[in-house]
Amino acid sequence: ASSMKVKVSINYNPAKLVKALPEMIQNLIESSGNSTADQSRKNIDKQIHNKPLTQMTIKSRNEGNHPSGKKIRTNSVIPLKWSKNLYNGMKGTKKGLSIADYGVLHNEGISTGKIKRPERKFIEFKESEKGIKKFRQDLQKNLRK
């Protein structure tokens, strides 16, 4: 029986990539704040949470009895869009998404005091095209030996 020699060479360095990954992920988050805000607004408009307003909330909206104590009348029955403060206030920052605190409470369905909040998932991380492109470039760069 003849013996055959096989030579294996590794032409990538996983340790280099492991070291670079945290920064790569941070860059992706930083560049994806605005696309995340846009996607989250679309989710509010599409009402993907599938939890319509109660008759009581619709009545409060028509009368303008906003939970903030301000008089804000609206005929809109789209959840999470009463004062439009939450909706218009979402924006991308260096940390990702900037959103009013109560937006997270609505997303998770956390009630506080008299304010009952059903869980209405609308916040959705959405990668930016630019961020994905850079991530792919960094991936190739950091896998090379």
C-alpha positions in Angstrom: 0.0 0.0 0.0 1.4 3.4 -1.0 1.2 6.2 1.5 0.1 9.6 0.4 1.1 12.8 2.1 -1.4 15.6 2.5 -0.4 19.1 3.3 -3.0 21.4 4.8 -2.4 25.1 5.1 -4.7 27.5 6.9 -5.0 30.8 5.2 -7.2 32.6 7.7 -6.8 33.8 11.2 -9.9 33.3 13.4 -8.2 35.0 16.4 -7.9 38.2 14.4 -11.6 38.1 13.6 -12.6 37.4 17.2 -10.6 40.4 18.3 -12.2 42.7 15.6 -15.8 41.5 16.0 -16.9 43.7 19.0 -15.9 46.8 17.1 -17.5 45.5 13.9 -20.8 44.9 15.7 -20.6 48.3 17.4 -20.1 50.0 13.9 -23.1 48.1 12.6 -25.3 49.2 15.5 -24.1 52.8 15.2 -24.8 53.0 11.4 -28.2 51.3 11.8 -30.0 53.7 14.2 -31.9 55.6 11.5 -32.9 52.5 9.5 -34.1 51.0 12.9 -36.2 54.1 13.6 -37.6 54.1 10.1 -38.5 50.4 10.4 -40.1 50.8 13.8 -42.2 53.7 12.5 -43.3 51.5 9.6 -44.3 48.8 12.1 -46.5 51.3 14.0 -48.2 52.4 10.7 -48.7 48.7 9.7 -49.9 47.9 13.3 -47.9 44.7 13.2 -48.6 44.2 16.9 -52.2 43.5 16.0 -53.6 45.0 19.2 -56.2 47.7 18.3 -57.2 50.4 20.7 -59.8 49.8 23.3 -63.1 51.7 23.1 -62.1 53.6 26.3 -58.8 54.8 24.7 -60.7 55.8 21.5 -63.1 57.9 23.7 -60.1 59.5 25.5 -58.5 60.4 22.2 -61.7 61.9 20.9 -62.1 64.0 24.1 -58.4 64.9 24.1 -57.6 63.4 27.5 -53.9 62.5 26.8 -52.1 60.4 29.5 -49.5 63.3 29.8 -52.3 65.5 31.1 -52.2 67.7 28.0 -55.3 68.2 25.9 -54.5 66.4 22.6 -57.6 65.5 20.5 -57.3 63.0 17.7 -59.6 60.9 15.6 -56.7 58.5 14.8 -57.2 55.0 16.1 -53.6 53.9 15.3 -52.0 52.7 18.5 -48.7 54.4 19.5 -49.6 57.5 17.5 -51.6 59.8 19.8 -49.4 62.8 20.3 -46.9 61.6 17.6 -44.2 62.4 20.2 -43.1 58.8 20.3 -43.5 58.3 16.6 -41.6 61.4 15.5 -39.1 61.3 18.3 -37.4 58.0 17.3 -34.0 58.7 15.8 -30.6 57.1 15.2 -27.7 58.0 17.4 -24.2 56.7 18.0 -25.7 54.1 20.4 -28.3 52.9 17.9 -31.9 54.0 18.5 -33.0 56.9 20.6 -36.6 56.5 21.8 -38.9 57.9 24.5 -38.8 55.7 27.7 -42.5 54.9 27.4 -42.0 53.6 23.9 -40.1 50.7 25.5 -42.9 50.2 28.0 -45.4 50.0 25.2 -43.2 47.6 23.2 -42.8 45.3 26.2 -46.4 45.7 27.6 -45.3 47.2 30.9 -48.2 49.0 32.8 -47.4 51.9 35.2 -49.8 53.5 37.6 -53.2 53.9 35.9 -51.7 53.5 32.4 -52.4 49.9 31.2 -50.2 49.0 28.2 -50.7 45.8 26.2 -47.6 44.5 24.6 -47.3 46.1 21.2 -44.0 45.0 19.6 -42.9 47.6 17.1 -39.3 48.2 17.8 -37.2 46.3 15.1 -33.5 46.4 14.6 -32.9 47.0 10.9 -29.3 47.0 9.5 -28.4 49.9 7.2 -27.1 49.0 3.7 -24.0 51.0 4.4 -23.5 49.2 7.7 -23.8 45.7 6.2 -21.4 46.7 3.4 -18.8 47.8 5.9 -19.4 44.7 8.1 -18.7 42.4 5.0 -15.6 44.3 4.1 -14.3 44.1 7.7 -15.2 40.5 7.8 -13.0 39.7 4.8 -10.2 42.0 6.0 -10.1 40.4 9.4 -10.3 36.8 8.3 -7.1 37.1 6.2 -4.0 35.8 7.8 
